[in-house]
């Protein structure tokens, strides 16, 4: 959750989001659910926030202060910080994910229907072993190699030096190297 540069002195908690406008890509999505979940968890009234639908180009309205805050991805978060904004919470940081969600905010996983677990367990384990090898390599590769491996279409108009720095900064927290069967992550209460 990025705070607009012109609001960093005013918004320091989820309670401070009351009476504010939060940018979202679309209504009813994960970003809106997460805002309401975190506000409720921290004693704030989600009915006192207004959501502005901004579509995928969410960076500029936050940078310009047209909304008070918004869920953004990288490199938008790094760019907003350079412009004087800051993160209220950043689930790409392991400490924030632990503090606010009770565990890592995993971006990937292998799942299976409950009725098929026993039948597909070996297949799931093989997928996990393959993922562990790839994720282990991701941790040892130079960040420049990661950037260079991306299709050129994804890099069109991107500051590759900044993207490389972002990969180096977050890869340890975003890409765990040990695959585990973790029923706790499905038992954790989801924001929806």
Residue pairs with C-beta under 8 A, 6 or more apart in sequence:
1 35
1 38
1 69
1 70
1 71
1 87
1 88
1 89
1 90
2 62
2 69
2 70
2 71
2 72
2 76
2 77
2 80
2 85
2 86
2 87
2 88
3 11
3 68
3 69
3 85
3 86
3 87
3 88
4 62
4 63
4 64
4 65
4 67
4 68
4 69
4 80
4 85
5 63
5 65
5 80
5 83
5 84
5 85
6 65
6 84
7 20
7 65
7 68
7 69
8 84
8 85
8 86
10 16
11 17
11 20
11 68
11 69
11 88
12 88
13 42
13 44
13 88
14 38
14 39
14 41
14 42
14 44
14 88
15 39
15 42
15 43
15 44
17 35
17 39
17 44
17 49
17 68
17 69
18 39
18 44
18 45
18 48
18 49
19 48
19 49
20 49
20 50
20 68
20 69
21 49
21 50
21 51
21 52
21 67
21 68
22 32
22 35
22 49
22 50
22 51
22 52
22 67
22 68
22 69
22 70
23 51
23 52
23 54
23 58
23 61
23 62
23 66
23 67
23 69
23 70
23 71
24 31
24 32
24 35
24 51
24 52
24 53
24 54
24 58
24 70
24 71
25 31
25 53
25 54
25 55
25 56
25 58
26 53
26 55
27 51
27 53
30 191
30 192
31 70
31 71
32 51
33 191
33 192
34 71
34 191
35 46
35 49
35 51
35 71
36 46
36 49
36 191
37 191
37 192
38 89
38 100
38 191
39 45
39 46
39 49
40 46
41 100
52 61
52 66
52 67
54 61
54 67
54 70
58 70
58 71
58 72
58 76
59 72
59 76
59 79
59 80
60 66
61 67
61 70
62 69
62 70
62 72
62 76
62 80
62 85
63 79
63 80
63 83
63 85
69 88
72 80
74 92
74 163
74 166
74 170
75 158
75 159
75 162
75 163
75 166
77 87
77 90
78 162
78 165
78 166
79 162
80 86
81 87
87 96
89 96
89 100
90 96
91 97
91 100
91 101
91 105
92 105
92 170
92 173
92 174
93 170
93 173
94 104
94 172
94 173
97 103
97 104
97 105
97 173
98 104
101 188
102 188
103 184
103 185
103 188
104 173
104 176
106 176
106 185
107 174
107 175
108 131
109 185
110 124
110 127
110 128
110 131
110 179
112 120
112 124
128 179
129 179
131 179
132 177
132 178
132 179
135 175
135 176
135 177
136 177
138 146
138 171
138 175
139 171
139 172
139 175
139 177
143 164
143 165
143 167
143 168
143 171
144 164
146 164
146 167
146 171
147 155
147 160
147 163
147 164
147 167
155 163
